[in-house]
Amino acid sequence: MMSGLYQKAEEQFKNRLPFALYSKPGETVAVGIFQKDASLHFTTDFKEEGFVLAPFHGEQFVLLPKEKSDVFTEAYTRIAIENNNTVFGADVAAKENFEQLVQNGVDAICKGNFKKVVLSRKETVSLENVTPFELFKKLLSAYPTAFKYCFFHPEIGMWLGATPEQLLKASGDRIKTVALAGTQVYHEGEIKWEIKEQKEQEFVTEFILEGLEDYAAEKNSSKPYTFRAGNIVHIKTDIEARLHDRQDLEKIIKMLHPTPAVCGLPKEASKKFILENEGYNREYYSGFLGELNRDFAKDKPENSDLFVNLRCMKLQNGKANLYIGCGITKDSIPEKEFIETVNKSLTLKNILG
Ligand SMILES: C=C(O[C@@H]1C=C(C(=O)O)C=C[C@H]1O)C(=O)O
């Protein structure tokens, strides 16, 4: 059965018009924003209302503006998702390349160029006869606590993902963000973290709290805790604050993005290393996306809900390009880091096929 929301999305896609379908963590409502023209709009001052998609690098933040779009919402019920047990073969060349990249990152850290860098790779998987909408629906059921989305623009392409990481939630002058780092495969029973991973996550918390210093008061942060995202777990700290001036939203977003969780510390040196060494274009992976200045489901202004674009893929010519990365510090072991990217890639591989 085709519902109204998906019928509209199929038509929009057929007509090569931009749209975003998404559902927020913990909610069972899907929102569709359907832009009425095919133009490429960008944010200018972050005062616009709409759906934003920002790349990892660069200042051109794509916007589906509210006033140029139709908005629909639709409740859904989660269904049981079977893990498809397809075994994806390991690509020897990809493994060697990534491990060399990680080793170069470790060497640069040991030389003192920076403290942490997040390195990533792209993996291409063939798609069986499946539409983006079917994949999006699977994401809705498989990842209740993630931000699930399907974004299309004729000049950008088709992106889908289920990200566990909030970049920023703003409600009037109240903001929330998180410090996320450390990764291991989920298992039953107590999850233990090594000191190295705890330290790495603390760096991220410190970076955010220091960055907020000039803009916010009443800063509060939770204790770090274990947070599950599909088949893996991370360490997470919740951070809340009150802005001195709500107009500083743009400055806060630019201070946070790209966060040490997807770029590194310090930001500029690690970013330079990524751009010069990764050897491919991340495009919108590890950028951010979501609601800008409007909660579309509740139809409320002055609410932004932005997420880091992780566990995502770009669909192109019957294939899915998956993007996966991990944080590198001086103690990183290249092979372990490669395995971590394989584990993270299962978030999406589990719904493909
Ligand atoms: C970079 C990614 O994930 C990030 C890196 C993590 C890590 O280094 O342990 C953990 C969570 C995310 O903040 C990714 O999934 O591609």
The ligand as a Gaussian input file, in Angstrom:
#p B3LYP/6-31G(d) Opt

LIG

0 1
 C       33.007000       9.139000      11.953000
 C       32.061000       8.298000      12.334000
 O       31.638000       8.150000      13.639000
 C       32.119000       8.997000      14.661000
 C       33.378000       8.491000      15.242000
 C       33.417000       7.739000      16.404000
 C       34.700000       7.134000      16.917000
 O       35.764000       7.538000      16.469000
 O       34.664000       6.231000      17.756000
 C       32.244000       7.521000      17.133000
 C       31.075000       8.094000      16.753000
 C       31.015000       9.105000      15.699000
 O       31.131000      10.354000      16.304000
 C       31.307000       7.484000      11.317000
 O       30.406000       6.748000      11.722000
 O       31.617000       7.573000      10.118000

